[in-house]
Amino acid sequence: QGQLEESGGGVVQPGGSLRLSCEASGFAFSSYGIHWVRQAPDKGLDWVAYIRFDGSKKYYADFVKGRFTISRDNSKNTLFLQMNSLRAEDTAVYYCAKEVGGDAFDVWGQGTMVSV
Amino acid sequence: QSVLTQPPSVSAAPGQKVTISCSGSSSNIGGNYASWYQQLPGTAPKLLIYENNKRPSGIPDRFSGSKSGTSAILGITGLQTGDEADYYCGAWDSSLSGVVFGGGTKLTVL
């Protein structure tokens, strides 16, 4: 089924930038779309962004459009999320998640905390 | 305000059955697949149901999913104390071009 492991979280000032990484193992990374999902403290799940298996399509939630960029390096089995112009409301645990049929997520990372 | 609507909480006794509803619209559940996730405290969400009613390997058949029109339902039978968790529904939204989630339902096994 595979594993995902996020890294790159931390504390940043408002207006600052951060780059999250998500390293995949145990499955054919280059064959699957991957999503970023976040969860603010004691809140529900919010979808952030999606990238198609080959990087040809990207979708973003309205609240991150123009500020966040999703990308991937299939040669390194790694997904990225470049976050610019960070706001206090971006404070959350950020998860990467692998897609399965029907736009569901069958493999999740353990999450990385971003505090703005 | 979540796009998908779930009850904030449900409760039932051990061994009993519970259902959790998820109400959406034609642009999400009505026109796309619904999925369900279980999140235990301090852990990442876990997929329970995808494509409305399919269970990933390793998910017991005590968990079931169904969809009718613009609503989806998660059913859990033979409740156990270990089922106490937050449950989320999700679906692709064709109007928003993104995944939407419900606000989550906290299950208490009394």
Interface residues (C-beta under 8 A of the other chain):
Chain A: H35 V37 G44 L45 D46 W47 Y50 Y59 Y60 A61 D62 Y95 V100 G101 G102 D103 A104 F105 D106 W108 G109 Q110 G111
Chain B: S2 N32 Y33 A34 S35 Y37 Q39 A44 P45 K46 L47 I49 Y50 E51 N52 K54 P56 D86 Y88 G90 A91 W92 L96 S97 G98 V99 V100 F101 G102 G103 G104
